[in-house]
């Protein structure tokens, strides 16, 4: 399908791309080794189509949606064990052995993506160790959110996760601050895109929130 209709995934809204990435990654964590291998091959082909669709410039959309899907799956399915690591190794092997992509930066982008996924998994493992220490857990999530300061959508994903932890622990004011921070990120993004006009007082308030969080 994405061979014939790549624009459905790589242009416009990213919902379809994100949903597909989520489902393929679930299969990358499957107990069946053959399912893992086929899912890894499909994911590699998907990233390659993204690269070709962008005239061999980048895989920005699939990169973003895959990291976001990993962040969601950590909470939903607990991925990150040996099965998932095996799938990441398969994807890297495809990148290393793809002769048609040898002289472009696609293999390097694939390696960077798998490295970032492993970073998220390592950070999550640390969170697991401190799951009974709410303050340490939130500190770790805050550090991870800040590491994605240049990618607002991913930062929003981790801020939402922080808000859920605060709400679960009864820290409602802290949860509210997370949601206010998310609102500030969205407002800043929409303003830069020229989608909304913000009154000067509100703009100053948004800036204060962003700078202080």
Secondary structure, DSSP 8 states (H G I E B T S, - for coil): -TTT-THHHHSS-SHHHHHHHHHHHHHHT-S-HHHHHHHHHHHHHHHHHHHHHTTSS--HHHHHHHHHHHHHHHHHT---SHHHHHHHHHHHHHHHH-GGGTTSSHHHHHHHHHHHHHHHHHHHHHHHHTTT-HHHHHHHHHHHHHHTTT-HHHHHHHHHHHHHHHHHTT-HHHHHHHHHHHHHHHHHHHHHTTS----HHHHHHHHHHHHH-
